[in-house]
């Protein structure tokens, strides 16, 4: 290159550098705090579905629930549910609502099957001792609920009722119940209801009623906005509120609301769509869509009950305490019931028996001899304190028909007065020794004679296995089983007897529960009518 050429290039580069210097010198000072426009945080967000609580794995929760499981092959029905403990006003509305769900399902299945429902039990080995909710079962496919032996009717045809405890927080407990009817080939009915109980006030609400009127419409735009963000949209414009179909889908979703950890989570069924989603290539959702609504968004949209549920949702459960088995919510027209009774005590074995009944959450009636009660008053007090029934078995076990009326009166009145003083109970029933009575005995007693229809003959000293077999296999719904707590083997076999009865489907009931809360005031009874 010639010197002129090289010089020309140097002049060109120099002018370029000068120009760059001029441009740099004129540039504005950078704003290091500047950031591009961005979305505000989403009002709601998609989350994983809330998991049901496993009460069976949480003894503290399980002991405050009355677990039910029934099966009836005559009308082809199987059901599971839980009730709150006791019969007080704090739990009555929730328990009645739970029972109405069961009663309606039974009535519908009776119509479908053309038969009548009655409590039914099965042969030993039926496996019905596992009761209450089977965690997660309300989320199963309908055909699986029908086909699974732990939840469905025989052969998978008929009606299955399953449940989940989905909230246990603060004073609130929520149970989701699902009723599925039909067969694996054709499901003819599938209904879910979710109820909340405020055990501090006794108030009951469906999940839908936790939300104020118009909540679905006000949440619609927030849901669409969250979905379009998840689908990759970049637009900052406000999402639309959707049309009537989208609002209806959200309103249906509110019926599934589960309060969890300071948020309200509801699930939108598959098939949800919106124009903004269609623009992004998402025609409809194909899976259930759980949406969490944070407290700051949810509170203005909730009813008073809903706000209380939300406030409690991050708290430990503090519902009603457990009650003795004799005070649990039991309906012997719904569940097959049987009563355990023990004669001739108290004895040196009675304390062990009471320990077993406590550990098994079971109840019994004790027909006590006055002479033994006088010698062991603290045991009678314990029987009563643990809410078992105390009954009159005379003073020293004579055959009452062999006595004169005044002697009968003396045997019963002397014992009754002592037992009332020790137990604080009215002692309003008696059991004649040997089961022997006549019209004169009943007239003098002025109280019902409670007998039995299963005699284990444990007093005869037979093999423990035979006594247990008779107690378990001969029991019938509404029945009364006779034992004696003066025999060590009768007490020792009690856990196996209880397990065997429950395996067949029995609920162990007090005499009051057996007679629907009203033991007859006269007559002689071998079981409930």
C-alpha positions as CSV (number, residue, x, y, z in Angstrom):
1,X,0.0,0.0,0.0
2,X,1.2,3.5,-0.9
3,X,2.0,6.0,1.9
4,X,-1.0,8.0,0.7
5,X,-3.2,5.0,1.1
6,X,-1.9,4.2,4.5
7,X,-2.3,7.8,5.5
8,X,-5.9,7.8,4.2
9,X,-6.7,4.8,6.3
10,X,-5.3,6.4,9.4
11,X,-7.4,9.5,8.8
12,X,-10.6,7.4,8.4
13,X,-9.9,5.4,11.7
14,X,-9.2,8.6,13.5
15,X,-12.4,10.2,12.4
16,X,-14.3,7.0,13.5
17,X,-12.7,7.1,16.9
18,X,-13.4,10.7,17.3
19,X,-17.1,10.1,16.4
20,X,-17.3,7.3,19.0
21,X,-15.8,9.6,21.6
22,X,-18.4,12.2,20.7
23,X,-21.3,9.6,21.0
24,X,-20.0,8.3,24.3
25,X,-19.6,11.7,25.7
26,X,-23.3,12.5,24.8
27,X,-24.8,9.3,26.3
28,X,-27.1,9.7,29.3
29,X,-26.1,8.4,32.8
30,X,-27.3,4.8,33.3
31,X,-30.2,4.2,35.9
32,X,-29.0,1.1,37.7
33,X,-32.4,0.7,39.5
34,X,-34.3,0.4,36.3
35,X,-36.1,-2.9,35.5
36,X,-38.4,-3.9,32.7
37,X,-42.2,-4.0,33.4
38,X,-43.3,-7.2,35.1
39,X,-46.5,-8.9,36.3
40,X,-47.6,-8.3,39.8
41,X,-47.7,-11.6,41.8
42,X,-50.6,-13.9,40.8
43,X,-53.7,-13.6,43.0
44,X,-54.1,-17.4,43.1
45,X,-51.9,-20.3,42.1
46,X,-52.1,-23.9,41.0
47,X,-50.9,-26.4,43.7
48,X,-50.8,-30.1,44.3
49,X,-54.1,-31.6,45.4
50,X,-54.5,-31.5,49.3
51,X,-54.1,-35.0,50.7
52,X,-56.7,-36.6,52.9
53,X,-55.7,-37.1,56.6
54,X,-55.0,-40.6,57.6
55,X,-56.9,-40.8,60.9
56,X,-55.8,-44.5,61.3
57,X,-52.2,-43.3,61.5
58,X,-52.9,-40.5,63.9
59,X,-54.1,-42.0,67.2
60,X,-54.8,-38.5,68.7
61,X,-57.3,-37.9,65.9
62,X,-58.7,-41.4,65.7
63,X,-59.7,-41.6,69.3
64,X,-61.9,-38.5,68.9
65,X,-63.9,-40.1,66.0
66,X,-66.5,-42.8,66.0
67,X,-65.6,-45.0,63.0
68,X,-68.4,-46.8,61.1
69,X,-68.3,-49.5,58.5
70,X,-71.4,-51.4,57.4
71,X,-72.1,-53.9,54.7
72,X,-75.4,-55.4,53.5
73,X,-75.5,-58.0,50.8
74,X,-79.3,-58.1,50.7
75,X,-79.5,-54.7,49.1
76,X,-75.8,-54.6,47.8
77,X,-74.4,-51.8,49.8
78,X,-71.1,-51.0,51.6
79,X,-70.4,-47.8,53.6
80,X,-67.7,-46.1,55.6
81,X,-68.1,-42.9,57.6
82,X,-66.9,-41.2,60.8
83,X,-68.9,-39.4,63.4
84,X,-67.8,-36.8,66.0
85,X,-67.7,-38.1,69.6
86,X,-70.7,-38.0,71.9
87,X,-74.2,-36.8,71.4
88,X,-73.9,-33.2,72.6
89,X,-75.1,-30.1,70.7
90,X,-71.6,-29.4,69.7
91,X,-71.5,-32.5,67.4
92,X,-75.2,-33.3,66.9
93,X,-75.8,-31.3,63.7
94,X,-72.7,-32.8,62.0
95,X,-73.6,-36.3,63.0
96,X,-77.2,-36.0,61.9
97,X,-76.0,-34.7,58.5
98,X,-73.6,-37.6,58.1
99,X,-76.4,-40.0,59.0
100,X,-78.8,-38.4,56.5
101,X,-76.2,-39.0,53.7
102,X,-76.1,-42.6,54.7
103,X,-79.9,-42.9,55.1
104,X,-80.5,-41.4,51.6
105,X,-78.0,-43.7,50.0
106,X,-79.6,-46.7,51.7
107,X,-83.1,-45.7,50.6
108,X,-82.0,-45.2,47.0
109,X,-80.3,-48.6,47.0
110,X,-83.3,-50.2,48.5
111,X,-85.4,-48.9,45.6
112,X,-82.8,-50.1,43.1
113,X,-82.4,-53.6,44.7
114,X,-86.1,-54.0,45.5
115,X,-85.3,-55.1,49.1
116,X,-85.3,-53.7,52.6
117,X,-82.2,-52.8,54.6
118,X,-81.5,-54.3,58.0
119,X,-78.2,-54.5,59.9
120,X,-76.3,-57.5,58.7
121,X,-73.3,-59.5,59.9
122,X,-71.2,-62.2,58.3
123,X,-69.2,-65.3,59.0
124,X,-65.9,-65.0,61.0
125,X,-63.1,-63.9,58.7
126,X,-65.3,-61.2,57.0
127,X,-62.6,-58.6,57.7
128,X,-64.9,-55.8,58.7
129,X,-63.0,-54.7,61.8
130,X,-61.1,-52.0,59.8
131,X,-63.5,-49.1,60.1
132,X,-63.9,-45.4,59.3
133,X,-62.4,-43.6,56.3
134,X,-59.9,-45.3,54.0
135,X,-57.5,-42.4,53.4
136,X,-57.6,-41.1,49.8
137,X,-60.5,-43.3,48.8
138,X,-62.8,-40.4,47.8
139,X,-60.3,-39.4,45.1
140,X,-60.3,-42.9,43.5
141,X,-62.0,-43.6,40.1
142,X,-65.7,-44.5,40.6
143,X,-65.2,-48.0,39.2
144,X,-62.3,-48.6,41.7
145,X,-64.5,-47.6,44.6
146,X,-67.1,-50.1,43.5
147,X,-64.6,-52.9,42.7
148,X,-62.3,-52.7,45.8
149,X,-63.4,-55.2,48.5
150,X,-62.5,-52.7,51.3
151,X,-64.9,-50.1,49.9
152,X,-67.3,-51.7,47.5
153,X,-70.4,-53.9,47.7
154,X,-70.2,-57.6,46.9
155,X,-69.2,-58.3,43.3
156,X,-68.7,-54.5,42.7
157,X,-72.4,-54.0,41.9
158,X,-74.6,-51.8,44.0
159,X,-73.7,-48.7,46.1
160,X,-70.5,-47.8,47.9
161,X,-70.1,-44.9,50.3
162,X,-66.6,-43.8,51.1
163,X,-65.2,-41.0,53.2
164,X,-62.1,-38.9,53.9
165,X,-61.2,-36.6,56.8
166,X,-59.8,-33.6,54.9
167,X,-59.6,-31.0,57.6
168,X,-58.8,-31.3,61.3
169,X,-57.7,-27.8,62.5
170,X,-58.6,-25.7,65.4
171,X,-62.2,-26.4,66.3
172,X,-63.0,-27.6,62.8
173,X,-63.3,-31.0,61.2
174,X,-64.4,-31.6,57.7
175,X,-65.4,-34.9,56.1
176,X,-65.8,-35.6,52.4
177,X,-68.3,-38.3,51.6
178,X,-68.8,-39.8,48.2
179,X,-71.7,-42.1,47.1
180,X,-71.1,-44.2,44.0
181,X,-73.7,-46.5,42.5
182,X,-73.8,-48.9,39.6
183,X,-71.2,-51.4,38.4
184,X,-67.8,-51.4,36.8
185,X,-69.5,-51.5,33.4
186,X,-71.9,-48.6,34.1
187,X,-71.6,-46.1,36.9
188,X,-75.2,-44.7,37.4
189,X,-74.6,-42.3,40.3
190,X,-71.6,-40.4,41.7
191,X,-72.2,-37.7,44.3
192,X,-69.7,-36.0,46.7
193,X,-70.5,-33.8,49.6
194,X,-68.0,-32.0,51.9
195,X,-69.2,-30.8,55.3
196,X,-67.4,-28.7,57.9
197,X,-68.2,-28.8,61.6
198,X,-67.4,-26.0,64.0
199,X,-67.3,-28.1,67.2
200,X,-67.0,-24.9,69.3
201,X,-70.5,-23.7,68.2
202,X,-72.1,-26.9,66.7
203,X,-72.5,-25.1,63.3
204,X,-72.3,-27.2,60.1
205,X,-71.6,-25.9,56.6
206,X,-71.0,-27.4,53.2
207,X,-67.8,-26.3,51.5
208,X,-69.8,-24.2,49.0
209,X,-71.3,-22.3,51.9
210,X,-67.9,-21.1,53.1
211,X,-67.9,-18.7,50.2
212,X,-70.1,-15.6,49.9
213,X,-72.5,-15.0,47.0
214,X,-70.6,-14.0,43.9
215,X,-67.2,-15.5,45.0
216,X,-66.9,-17.6,41.9
217,X,-67.4,-14.7,39.5
218,X,-64.8,-12.6,41.4
219,X,-62.3,-15.5,41.3
220,X,-62.8,-16.3,37.6
221,X,-60.3,-13.7,36.2
222,X,-57.7,-14.6,38.8
223,X,-58.0,-18.3,37.9
224,X,-57.7,-17.5,34.1
225,X,-54.7,-15.2,34.8
226,X,-52.9,-17.9,36.8
227,X,-53.5,-20.6,34.1
228,X,-52.3,-18.4,31.2
229,X,-49.1,-17.6,33.1
230,X,-48.5,-21.3,33.6
231,X,-49.1,-21.8,29.9
232,X,-46.3,-19.3,29.1
233,X,-48.3,-16.1,28.2
234,X,-46.3,-12.8,28.2
235,X,-49.3,-10.4,28.1
236,X,-49.7,-7.9,30.9
237,X,-53.3,-7.1,30.1
238,X,-55.9,-8.0,32.6
239,X,-57.5,-11.4,32.2
240,X,-61.2,-11.6,31.4
241,X,-63.7,-12.8,34.0
242,X,-64.8,-15.6,31.7
243,X,-68.4,-16.4,30.6
244,X,-71.2,-18.2,32.5
245,X,-69.7,-21.6,31.8
246,X,-66.3,-20.8,33.3
247,X,-67.9,-19.2,36.3
248,X,-70.2,-22.2,36.8
249,X,-67.1,-24.5,36.6
250,X,-65.4,-22.4,39.4
251,X,-68.6,-22.4,41.4
252,X,-68.7,-26.2,41.3
253,X,-65.0,-26.2,42.3
254,X,-65.8,-24.2,45.4
255,X,-67.8,-27.2,46.6
256,X,-64.5,-29.0,47.0
257,X,-62.8,-26.4,49.2
258,X,-60.2,-27.6,51.6
259,X,-58.7,-25.2,54.1
260,X,-55.1,-25.9,54.5
261,X,-52.2,-23.9,56.0
262,X,-53.7,-20.5,55.7
263,X,-55.1,-20.9,52.2
264,X,-58.4,-22.1,50.7
265,X,-57.8,-24.8,48.0
266,X,-60.5,-25.8,45.6
267,X,-60.4,-28.1,42.6
268,X,-61.7,-27.3,39.2
269,X,-62.9,-30.4,37.2
270,X,-61.2,-31.3,33.9
271,X,-62.6,-29.5,30.9
272,X,-62.1,-25.9,32.0
273,X,-61.4,-23.5,29.2
274,X,-61.2,-19.8,28.4
275,X,-60.4,-17.7,25.3
276,X,-57.0,-16.6,26.7
277,X,-56.0,-20.3,27.1
278,X,-57.2,-21.2,23.7
279,X,-55.0,-18.5,22.2
280,X,-52.0,-20.3,23.9
281,X,-53.0,-23.6,22.4
282,X,-54.6,-25.0,25.6
283,X,-58.1,-25.9,24.5
284,X,-59.3,-27.4,27.7
285,X,-57.7,-28.7,30.9
286,X,-57.4,-32.4,31.0
287,X,-56.7,-33.0,34.7
288,X,-58.3,-31.8,38.0
289,X,-56.9,-28.4,38.7
290,X,-56.3,-27.6,42.4
291,X,-56.2,-23.8,42.9
292,X,-55.0,-22.2,46.2
293,X,-56.5,-18.8,47.2
294,X,-54.2,-17.0,49.8
295,X,-55.8,-15.5,52.8
296,X,-55.5,-11.9,51.6
297,X,-57.5,-12.8,48.5
298,X,-59.9,-15.2,50.1
299,X,-61.1,-13.3,53.2
300,X,-63.3,-10.7,51.4
301,X,-65.0,-13.5,49.5
302,X,-65.8,-15.8,52.5
303,X,-68.8,-16.0,54.8
304,X,-68.2,-15.7,58.6
305,X,-67.9,-19.5,58.8
306,X,-65.4,-19.5,56.0
307,X,-63.3,-16.9,57.6
308,X,-63.2,-18.8,60.8
309,X,-62.3,-22.0,59.0
310,X,-59.5,-20.1,57.2
311,X,-58.1,-18.6,60.4
312,X,-58.1,-22.1,62.0
313,X,-56.5,-23.9,59.1
314,X,-52.9,-23.6,60.3
315,X,-53.7,-24.6,63.9
316,X,-53.5,-28.0,65.5
317,X,-56.8,-29.8,65.9
318,X,-58.7,-29.0,69.1
319,X,-62.1,-30.6,68.5
320,X,-64.2,-32.3,71.1
321,X,-62.5,-34.8,73.3
322,X,-63.0,-38.6,73.1
323,X,-65.9,-40.0,75.0
324,X,-66.4,-43.4,76.5
325,X,-67.8,-46.0,74.1
326,X,-71.2,-46.0,75.8
327,X,-71.7,-42.4,74.9
328,X,-70.6,-42.5,71.2
329,X,-73.0,-41.8,68.4
330,X,-74.3,-45.3,67.6
331,X,-77.5,-46.2,65.6
332,X,-78.3,-49.8,66.0
333,X,-80.9,-49.5,63.1
334,X,-78.0,-48.7,60.9
335,X,-75.1,-50.8,62.3
336,X,-75.5,-54.4,63.7
337,X,-75.1,-54.1,67.4
338,X,-74.4,-56.5,70.2
339,X,-74.0,-55.9,74.0
340,X,-71.5,-57.6,76.3
341,X,-72.6,-58.2,79.8
342,X,-70.8,-59.6,82.9
343,X,-72.4,-61.2,86.0
344,X,-71.5,-62.0,89.6
345,X,-68.7,-59.4,90.2
346,X,-66.9,-57.4,91.1
347,X,-64.0,-59.8,91.5
348,X,-60.3,-59.7,91.5
349,X,-60.4,-60.0,87.6
350,X,-62.7,-57.0,87.1
351,X,-60.0,-54.4,87.0
352,X,-58.2,-56.3,84.2
353,X,-61.5,-56.4,82.3
354,X,-62.0,-52.7,82.6
355,X,-58.5,-52.1,81.4
356,X,-59.2,-54.2,78.3
357,X,-62.5,-52.4,77.6
358,X,-60.8,-49.0,77.9
359,X,-58.0,-50.1,75.5
360,X,-60.5,-51.6,73.0
361,X,-62.8,-48.6,73.2
362,X,-65.6,-50.9,74.1
363,X,-68.4,-50.9,76.7
364,X,-70.2,-53.5,78.8
365,X,-72.9,-53.9,81.4
366,X,-72.0,-55.3,84.8
367,X,-74.7,-57.1,86.8
368,X,-73.3,-56.9,90.3
369,X,-74.0,-58.9,93.4
370,X,-74.6,-56.7,96.5
371,X,-72.4,-58.7,98.8
372,X,-69.4,-58.4,96.5
373,X,-70.1,-54.7,95.9
374,X,-70.1,-54.1,99.6
375,X,-66.7,-55.8,99.9
376,X,-65.2,-54.0,96.8
377,X,-66.8,-50.6,96.6
378,X,-64.0,-48.9,94.7
379,X,-64.4,-51.3,91.8
380,X,-68.1,-50.4,91.5
381,X,-67.2,-46.8,91.5
382,X,-64.6,-47.4,88.8
383,X,-67.1,-49.3,86.6
384,X,-69.5,-46.3,86.8
385,X,-66.7,-43.7,86.4
386,X,-65.7,-45.4,83.1
387,X,-69.3,-45.1,81.9
388,X,-70.3,-48.8,82.0
389,X,-73.8,-49.7,83.1
390,X,-74.2,-51.0,86.7
391,X,-77.1,-53.4,87.1
392,X,-78.7,-55.3,90.0
393,X,-78.0,-59.0,90.3
394,X,-79.5,-59.4,93.8
395,X,-77.6,-59.5,97.1
396,X,-76.4,-63.1,97.2
397,X,-77.7,-64.8,94.0
398,X,-80.8,-66.8,95.1
399,X,-83.4,-68.2,92.7
400,X,-86.0,-65.4,92.9
401,X,-89.1,-67.5,92.1
402,X,-88.3,-69.7,95.1
403,X,-88.6,-66.7,97.5
404,X,-91.5,-64.9,99.1
405,X,-92.4,-61.5,97.7
406,X,-90.8,-59.6,100.7
407,X,-87.6,-61.7,100.3
408,X,-87.5,-60.8,96.6
409,X,-88.0,-57.1,97.5
410,X,-85.2,-57.3,100.1
411,X,-82.7,-59.0,97.7
412,X,-83.3,-56.3,95.1
413,X,-83.9,-53.1,97.1
414,X,-80.9,-53.7,99.4
415,X,-78.6,-54.2,96.5
416,X,-80.1,-51.3,94.5
417,X,-79.7,-48.8,97.3
418,X,-76.0,-49.8,97.7
419,X,-75.3,-49.7,94.0
420,X,-77.0,-46.3,93.6
421,X,-74.8,-44.9,96.4
422,X,-71.6,-46.3,95.0
423,X,-72.2,-45.6,91.3
424,X,-74.3,-42.5,91.1
425,X,-76.4,-44.3,88.5
426,X,-80.2,-44.9,88.8
427,X,-79.7,-48.8,88.6
428,X,-82.9,-49.2,86.7
429,X,-82.5,-52.7,85.4
430,X,-82.0,-56.1,87.1
431,X,-80.9,-59.6,86.1
432,X,-82.5,-62.5,87.9
433,X,-79.9,-65.1,88.9
434,X,-79.9,-68.2,86.6
435,X,-82.2,-66.2,84.4
436,X,-85.1,-67.5,86.5
437,X,-88.2,-65.3,87.0
438,X,-91.9,-65.3,86.9
439,X,-94.7,-62.7,86.8
440,X,-94.5,-62.2,90.5
441,X,-90.7,-61.5,90.3
442,X,-91.3,-58.9,87.6
443,X,-94.2,-57.3,89.6
444,X,-92.1,-57.0,92.8
445,X,-89.0,-55.7,90.9
446,X,-90.9,-53.0,89.1
447,X,-88.0,-52.9,86.6
448,X,-87.1,-54.6,83.4
449,X,-85.3,-57.9,83.6
450,X,-82.3,-57.9,81.2
451,X,-81.5,-61.5,80.2
452,X,-79.4,-62.8,77.3
453,X,-79.6,-64.7,74.1
454,X,-76.0,-66.0,73.9
455,X,-74.9,-68.0,77.0
456,X,-71.2,-68.6,76.8
457,X,-71.5,-71.1,79.7
458,X,-68.1,-69.8,80.9
459,X,-69.2,-70.7,84.4
460,X,-69.1,-74.4,83.5
461,X,-65.3,-74.2,83.1
462,X,-65.1,-75.2,79.4
463,X,-62.2,-74.6,77.0
464,X,-61.5,-70.9,76.4
465,X,-61.5,-71.5,72.7
466,X,-65.1,-72.9,72.8
467,X,-66.3,-70.1,75.0
468,X,-64.9,-67.6,72.5
469,X,-66.4,-69.4,69.6
470,X,-69.8,-69.4,71.1
471,X,-69.6,-65.7,71.9
472,X,-68.5,-64.7,68.4
473,X,-70.4,-67.2,66.2
474,X,-73.7,-67.3,68.0
475,X,-74.1,-63.5,68.3
476,X,-76.9,-61.9,66.3
477,X,-77.8,-58.2,65.7
478,X,-79.6,-56.8,68.7
479,X,-78.2,-59.6,70.9
480,X,-76.9,-59.7,74.5
481,X,-74.0,-62.0,75.4
482,X,-73.6,-63.4,78.9
483,X,-70.1,-63.7,80.6
484,X,-69.0,-63.7,84.2
485,X,-66.1,-61.4,85.4
486,X,-65.5,-63.9,88.2
487,X,-63.7,-66.3,85.7
488,X,-60.2,-65.5,84.7
489,X,-60.4,-67.0,81.2
490,X,-63.5,-65.0,80.4
491,X,-61.6,-61.9,81.2
492,X,-58.4,-63.0,79.4
493,X,-60.2,-63.8,76.2
494,X,-62.1,-60.5,76.0
495,X,-59.7,-58.9,73.4
496,X,-60.2,-61.9,71.1
497,X,-63.9,-61.8,71.5
498,X,-64.1,-58.1,70.7
499,X,-61.9,-58.6,67.6
500,X,-63.9,-61.5,66.5
501,X,-67.2,-59.7,66.8
502,X,-65.9,-56.6,65.0
503,X,-64.5,-58.8,62.2
504,X,-68.0,-60.1,61.6
505,X,-69.3,-56.5,61.3
506,X,-70.7,-56.0,64.9
507,X,-70.6,-52.7,66.7
508,X,-70.3,-53.2,70.5
509,X,-73.1,-51.2,72.1
510,X,-74.2,-50.4,75.6
511,X,-77.7,-51.5,76.6
512,X,-79.0,-48.0,76.1
513,X,-77.5,-47.8,72.6
514,X,-78.9,-51.3,71.8
515,X,-82.4,-50.1,72.7
516,X,-82.0,-46.9,70.8
517,X,-81.4,-44.8,73.9
518,X,-84.5,-46.0,75.8
519,X,-84.2,-49.2,77.7
520,X,-87.7,-50.6,78.3
521,X,-89.2,-49.8,81.7
522,X,-90.8,-53.2,82.2
523,X,-90.8,-56.8,81.0
524,X,-88.1,-59.3,80.4
525,X,-85.7,-58.8,77.4
526,X,-83.3,-61.2,75.8
527,X,-82.2,-58.7,73.2
528,X,-83.4,-55.6,71.4
529,X,-86.7,-56.0,69.4
